[in-house]
Amino acid sequence: MSDSHVDPAPEEEFVPRGTIAVVALFVATLVLLWLSIYLILIARGVTI
């Protein structure tokens, strides 16, 4: 065996930051939409 063979560096743990950001934005949008609908219903005096 020769010394020129170098083992590859261990792979870094992948953190899907972009996916987490998209999901967080999606959840925040859903919460805001539901909140706006809820406030509209309360303003109109609609009860369930």
Secondary structure, DSSP 8 states (H G I E B T S, - for coil): --TT------------HHHHHHHHHHHHHHHHHHHHHHHHHHHHT---
